[in-house]
Amino acid sequence: MNQYWIAVLGTSAIAFALKYSGHSVPEKWLSHPRIQKVNSLIPIALLSALVAVQSFTEKSKLMIDHRLLGLSVAILALLLKAPFPVVVLSAALSSALLYNLNN
Amino acid sequence: MNRISSINGPTLRDSLSVSLTVGAYGVAFGAAAVANGFSVLQSCLLSLLTFSGASQFAVVGVLGAGGTALSGIATASLLGIRNGLYGVIMAPRLKVKGFKRIVAAQITIDESTGVALGQEVRSPEAMRQGFWLTGFGVFIFWNLFTLAGALGAQAMGDIRAWGLDSAVPAAFLGLVWPRLKTNSDRALAIGCAVFAIAMTPILPAGLPIIATAFIAVAVGLRK
C-alpha cells in the first residue's frame, strides 16, 4: 500500500473513532475549561500553518509566486465579508490569471 | 423522524440550506484532493469515510506538500478531535444506541451539531430533526460534489493554470477566518503561519504543520 492509501484509510479510521468515542464518554470528562480552550486553538494553529505552507513553499523550498496574489485576494475578499465560495473562486481566478500571463 | 408530516418546517429549511451550501464546498475538496495527487476513488473515499471537511483538506494538503502518511493522519486527526467533543455534546440529546449510534457518530460534524443546537429553542424534537436532517443532507451533497470536483480537476491538466493551487490555501483561510475572534487568536494564527514557513526548509515535510499544534497546546494551557 502506498502513502496515499495509508493516509486515506488511517485518517478515516481515526476520524470515526474520535466521533464514536465522543458519543460514548461521559460529558463531564471533557468539560474542563483548559481542554476546551486548547481544543479551540488547535484548528487555528493547524489551518494557519496549512495556509502558509500551501501558499509559500514548493517541496522543501520557500517560494513567492502567483499564489501570493491568490492569497492576497482571498484575504481581501474575507475582509469584505464575502461568502466562502467567492473567497475561493476569486483567489483561484486571480492566481490563474497571473500564472497564465507569466507562462 | 418517522412521520414526514411531523418535521418542523423552519428546521427543514435551516437543514437544507446548510446542507446545500456546505455540500457544494465538496467541489473544492474533490478538486484539491486530485490536485494534490489523490485518485478520484481515494478522494471520494475520504469524503465517504472521513467525512470531516477540515481533516480531509488537511490530509490532502500535507501529502500534497510531500509529507508522509503518518504526518497527514496526525494533522487530520488533531482537527477531528472537535468532532469527538461534538459527540459528547450530542449523545445525551440524541440518546441513541447500537447501529443508530454508529450512524449518528459518522454524521457528527460542525454543521449537524451547529444546526441541532440552533433548533433547541424550538423544541427538543426540532433539535433532533435538525441533527439528522443536516447530517444526512451534508453527507449526500458533500459526497456528490466531491465526485464532481475530483472528476473536474482530473480533466483540467495543469492545475496551476486554473488557480487550484491558490484555491486550496484560500479554502483553508476561509475555514480559519471565522475562528479568529480575538487579537490573541490572530497572533497565534500569524505566529503559526510564520513558524511553519520557517521550519519548512529544515524539518521533513508535514512536520512543520503538525508542530504548530504544540504551540496551540502551550498557549491554551498557559491561559
HADDOCK unambig.tbl for C-alpha pairs under 7 A between the chains (distance, minus, plus):
assign (segid A and resid 3 and name CA) (segid B and resid 68 and name CA) 6.56 0.50 0.50
assign (segid A and resid 3 and name CA) (segid B and resid 69 and name CA) 5.06 0.50 0.50
assign (segid A and resid 4 and name CA) (segid B and resid 38 and name CA) 6.72 0.50 0.50
assign (segid A and resid 4 and name CA) (segid B and resid 69 and name CA) 6.60 0.50 0.50
assign (segid A and resid 6 and name CA) (segid B and resid 69 and name CA) 6.08 0.50 0.50
assign (segid A and resid 7 and name CA) (segid B and resid 69 and name CA) 4.69 0.50 0.50
assign (segid A and resid 7 and name CA) (segid B and resid 72 and name CA) 6.45 0.50 0.50
assign (segid A and resid 7 and name CA) (segid B and resid 73 and name CA) 5.79 0.50 0.50
assign (segid A and resid 8 and name CA) (segid B and resid 42 and name CA) 6.66 0.50 0.50
assign (segid A and resid 8 and name CA) (segid B and resid 46 and name CA) 5.92 0.50 0.50
assign (segid A and resid 10 and name CA) (segid B and resid 73 and name CA) 6.22 0.50 0.50
assign (segid A and resid 11 and name CA) (segid B and resid 50 and name CA) 6.47 0.50 0.50
assign (segid A and resid 11 and name CA) (segid B and resid 73 and name CA) 4.97 0.50 0.50
assign (segid A and resid 11 and name CA) (segid B and resid 76 and name CA) 6.51 0.50 0.50
assign (segid A and resid 11 and name CA) (segid B and resid 77 and name CA) 6.56 0.50 0.50
assign (segid A and resid 12 and name CA) (segid B and resid 46 and name CA) 6.68 0.50 0.50
assign (segid A and resid 12 and name CA) (segid B and resid 49 and name CA) 5.28 0.50 0.50
assign (segid A and resid 12 and name CA) (segid B and resid 50 and name CA) 4.08 0.50 0.50
assign (segid A and resid 14 and name CA) (segid B and resid 77 and name CA) 6.41 0.50 0.50
assign (segid A and resid 15 and name CA) (segid B and resid 50 and name CA) 5.62 0.50 0.50
assign (segid A and resid 15 and name CA) (segid B and resid 77 and name CA) 6.21 0.50 0.50
assign (segid A and resid 15 and name CA) (segid B and resid 80 and name CA) 5.85 0.50 0.50
assign (segid A and resid 16 and name CA) (segid B and resid 50 and name CA) 6.80 0.50 0.50
assign (segid A and resid 16 and name CA) (segid B and resid 106 and name CA) 6.21 0.50 0.50
assign (segid A and resid 18 and name CA) (segid B and resid 80 and name CA) 6.88 0.50 0.50
assign (segid A and resid 18 and name CA) (segid B and resid 81 and name CA) 6.19 0.50 0.50
assign (segid A and resid 18 and name CA) (segid B and resid 83 and name CA) 6.82 0.50 0.50
assign (segid A and resid 18 and name CA) (segid B and resid 84 and name CA) 4.90 0.50 0.50
assign (segid A and resid 19 and name CA) (segid B and resid 83 and name CA) 5.41 0.50 0.50
assign (segid A and resid 19 and name CA) (segid B and resid 84 and name CA) 4.35 0.50 0.50
assign (segid A and resid 19 and name CA) (segid B and resid 87 and name CA) 5.90 0.50 0.50
assign (segid A and resid 19 and name CA) (segid B and resid 105 and name CA) 5.15 0.50 0.50
assign (segid A and resid 19 and name CA) (segid B and resid 106 and name CA) 6.62 0.50 0.50
assign (segid A and resid 19 and name CA) (segid B and resid 108 and name CA) 6.62 0.50 0.50
assign (segid A and resid 20 and name CA) (segid B and resid 102 and name CA) 6.74 0.50 0.50
assign (segid A and resid 20 and name CA) (segid B and resid 105 and name CA) 5.01 0.50 0.50
assign (segid A and resid 21 and name CA) (segid B and resid 84 and name CA) 6.50 0.50 0.50
assign (segid A and resid 22 and name CA) (segid B and resid 84 and name CA) 4.08 0.50 0.50
assign (segid A and resid 22 and name CA) (segid B and resid 85 and name CA) 5.71 0.50 0.50
assign (segid A and resid 22 and name CA) (segid B and resid 86 and name CA) 6.98 0.50 0.50
assign (segid A and resid 22 and name CA) (segid B and resid 87 and name CA) 4.30 0.50 0.50
assign (segid A and resid 22 and name CA) (segid B and resid 88 and name CA) 4.66 0.50 0.50
assign (segid A and resid 23 and name CA) (segid B and resid 87 and name CA) 4.43 0.50 0.50
assign (segid A and resid 23 and name CA) (segid B and resid 88 and name CA) 5.20 0.50 0.50
assign (segid A and resid 23 and name CA) (segid B and resid 91 and name CA) 5.01 0.50 0.50
assign (segid A and resid 23 and name CA) (segid B and resid 105 and name CA) 6.65 0.50 0.50
assign (segid A and resid 25 and name CA) (segid B and resid 88 and name CA) 6.60 0.50 0.50
assign (segid A and resid 27 and name CA) (segid B and resid 88 and name CA) 5.47 0.50 0.50
assign (segid A and resid 27 and name CA) (segid B and resid 89 and name CA) 6.94 0.50 0.50
assign (segid A and resid 34 and name CA) (segid B and resid 220 and name CA) 6.57 0.50 0.50
assign (segid A and resid 34 and name CA) (segid B and resid 221 and name CA) 6.06 0.50 0.50
assign (segid A and resid 37 and name CA) (segid B and resid 220 and name CA) 5.57 0.50 0.50
assign (segid A and resid 38 and name CA) (segid B and resid 216 and name CA) 6.42 0.50 0.50
assign (segid A and resid 38 and name CA) (segid B and resid 217 and name CA) 5.40 0.50 0.50
assign (segid A and resid 38 and name CA) (segid B and resid 220 and name CA) 4.59 0.50 0.50
assign (segid A and resid 38 and name CA) (segid B and resid 221 and name CA) 6.86 0.50 0.50
assign (segid A and resid 39 and name CA) (segid B and resid 82 and name CA) 6.73 0.50 0.50
assign (segid A and resid 41 and name CA) (segid B and resid 216 and name CA) 5.42 0.50 0.50
assign (segid A and resid 41 and name CA) (segid B and resid 220 and name CA) 6.81 0.50 0.50
assign (segid A and resid 42 and name CA) (segid B and resid 213 and name CA) 5.47 0.50 0.50
assign (segid A and resid 42 and name CA) (segid B and resid 216 and name CA) 5.27 0.50 0.50
assign (segid A and resid 43 and name CA) (segid B and resid 79 and name CA) 5.89 0.50 0.50
assign (segid A and resid 44 and name CA) (segid B and resid 176 and name CA) 5.91 0.50 0.50
assign (segid A and resid 44 and name CA) (segid B and resid 179 and name CA) 6.86 0.50 0.50
assign (segid A and resid 44 and name CA) (segid B and resid 189 and name CA) 5.91 0.50 0.50
assign (segid A and resid 45 and name CA) (segid B and resid 188 and name CA) 6.63 0.50 0.50
assign (segid A and resid 45 and name CA) (segid B and resid 189 and name CA) 5.66 0.50 0.50
assign (segid A and resid 45 and name CA) (segid B and resid 192 and name CA) 5.60 0.50 0.50
assign (segid A and resid 45 and name CA) (segid B and resid 212 and name CA) 5.61 0.50 0.50
assign (segid A and resid 45 and name CA) (segid B and resid 213 and name CA) 5.97 0.50 0.50
assign (segid A and resid 45 and name CA) (segid B and resid 216 and name CA) 6.03 0.50 0.50
assign (segid A and resid 46 and name CA) (segid B and resid 209 and name CA) 6.03 0.50 0.50
assign (segid A and resid 46 and name CA) (segid B and resid 210 and name CA) 6.66 0.50 0.50
assign (segid A and resid 46 and name CA) (segid B and resid 212 and name CA) 6.13 0.50 0.50
assign (segid A and resid 46 and name CA) (segid B and resid 213 and name CA) 6.21 0.50 0.50
assign (segid A and resid 47 and name CA) (segid B and resid 172 and name CA) 5.89 0.50 0.50
assign (segid A and resid 47 and name CA) (segid B and resid 176 and name CA) 6.08 0.50 0.50
assign (segid A and resid 48 and name CA) (segid B and resid 176 and name CA) 6.97 0.50 0.50
assign (segid A and resid 48 and name CA) (segid B and resid 189 and name CA) 5.32 0.50 0.50
assign (segid A and resid 48 and name CA) (segid B and resid 192 and name CA) 6.29 0.50 0.50
assign (segid A and resid 48 and name CA) (segid B and resid 193 and name CA) 5.26 0.50 0.50
assign (segid A and resid 49 and name CA) (segid B and resid 192 and name CA) 5.51 0.50 0.50
assign (segid A and resid 49 and name CA) (segid B and resid 193 and name CA) 4.37 0.50 0.50
assign (segid A and resid 49 and name CA) (segid B and resid 196 and name CA) 5.42 0.50 0.50
assign (segid A and resid 49 and name CA) (segid B and resid 209 and name CA) 5.38 0.50 0.50
assign (segid A and resid 50 and name CA) (segid B and resid 209 and name CA) 6.36 0.50 0.50
assign (segid A and resid 51 and name CA) (segid B and resid 169 and name CA) 4.60 0.50 0.50
assign (segid A and resid 51 and name CA) (segid B and resid 172 and name CA) 5.84 0.50 0.50
assign (segid A and resid 51 and name CA) (segid B and resid 173 and name CA) 6.16 0.50 0.50
assign (segid A and resid 52 and name CA) (segid B and resid 193 and name CA) 5.14 0.50 0.50
assign (segid A and resid 52 and name CA) (segid B and resid 196 and name CA) 6.98 0.50 0.50
assign (segid A and resid 52 and name CA) (segid B and resid 197 and name CA) 6.31 0.50 0.50
assign (segid A and resid 53 and name CA) (segid B and resid 196 and name CA) 6.52 0.50 0.50
assign (segid A and resid 53 and name CA) (segid B and resid 197 and name CA) 5.81 0.50 0.50
assign (segid A and resid 54 and name CA) (segid B and resid 169 and name CA) 5.78 0.50 0.50
assign (segid A and resid 55 and name CA) (segid B and resid 166 and name CA) 7.00 0.50 0.50
assign (segid A and resid 55 and name CA) (segid B and resid 169 and name CA) 6.29 0.50 0.50
assign (segid A and resid 59 and name CA) (segid B and resid 65 and name CA) 5.87 0.50 0.50
assign (segid A and resid 59 and name CA) (segid B and resid 66 and name CA) 6.25 0.50 0.50
assign (segid A and resid 60 and name CA) (segid B and resid 200 and name CA) 5.59 0.50 0.50
assign (segid A and resid 60 and name CA) (segid B and resid 201 and name CA) 4.91 0.50 0.50
assign (segid A and resid 60 and name CA) (segid B and resid 205 and name CA) 6.81 0.50 0.50
assign (segid A and resid 61 and name CA) (segid B and resid 201 and name CA) 5.72 0.50 0.50
assign (segid A and resid 67 and name CA) (segid B and resid 166 and name CA) 5.32 0.50 0.50
assign (segid A and resid 70 and name CA) (segid B and resid 166 and name CA) 5.42 0.50 0.50
assign (segid A and resid 71 and name CA) (segid B and resid 166 and name CA) 6.68 0.50 0.50
assign (segid A and resid 71 and name CA) (segid B and resid 170 and name CA) 6.14 0.50 0.50
assign (segid A and resid 74 and name CA) (segid B and resid 170 and name CA) 5.77 0.50 0.50
assign (segid A and resid 84 and name CA) (segid B and resid 174 and name CA) 6.07 0.50 0.50
assign (segid A and resid 87 and name CA) (segid B and resid 170 and name CA) 6.69 0.50 0.50
assign (segid A and resid 88 and name CA) (segid B and resid 167 and name CA) 5.11 0.50 0.50
assign (segid A and resid 88 and name CA) (segid B and resid 170 and name CA) 5.33 0.50 0.50
assign (segid A and resid 88 and name CA) (segid B and resid 171 and name CA) 5.73 0.50 0.50
assign (segid A and resid 89 and name CA) (segid B and resid 167 and name CA) 6.79 0.50 0.50
assign (segid A and resid 91 and name CA) (segid B and resid 166 and name CA) 5.98 0.50 0.50
assign (segid A and resid 91 and name CA) (segid B and resid 167 and name CA) 5.87 0.50 0.50
assign (segid A and resid 91 and name CA) (segid B and resid 170 and name CA) 6.40 0.50 0.50
assign (segid A and resid 92 and name CA) (segid B and resid 162 and name CA) 6.71 0.50 0.50
assign (segid A and resid 92 and name CA) (segid B and resid 163 and name CA) 3.96 0.50 0.50
assign (segid A and resid 92 and name CA) (segid B and resid 164 and name CA) 5.81 0.50 0.50
assign (segid A and resid 92 and name CA) (segid B and resid 166 and name CA) 5.36 0.50 0.50
assign (segid A and resid 92 and name CA) (segid B and resid 167 and name CA) 4.88 0.50 0.50
assign (segid A and resid 93 and name CA) (segid B and resid 163 and name CA) 5.86 0.50 0.50
assign (segid A and resid 95 and name CA) (segid B and resid 163 and name CA) 5.14 0.50 0.50
assign (segid A and resid 95 and name CA) (segid B and resid 166 and name CA) 6.28 0.50 0.50
assign (segid A and resid 96 and name CA) (segid B and resid 160 and name CA) 6.31 0.50 0.50
assign (segid A and resid 96 and name CA) (segid B and resid 161 and name CA) 5.02 0.50 0.50
assign (segid A and resid 96 and name CA) (segid B and resid 162 and name CA) 5.08 0.50 0.50
assign (segid A and resid 96 and name CA) (segid B and resid 163 and name CA) 4.12 0.50 0.50
assign (segid A and resid 99 and name CA) (segid B and resid 160 and name CA) 6.95 0.50 0.50
assign (segid A and resid 99 and name CA) (segid B and resid 161 and name CA) 6.21 0.50 0.50
assign (segid A and resid 100 and name CA) (segid B and resid 161 and name CA) 5.98 0.50 0.50
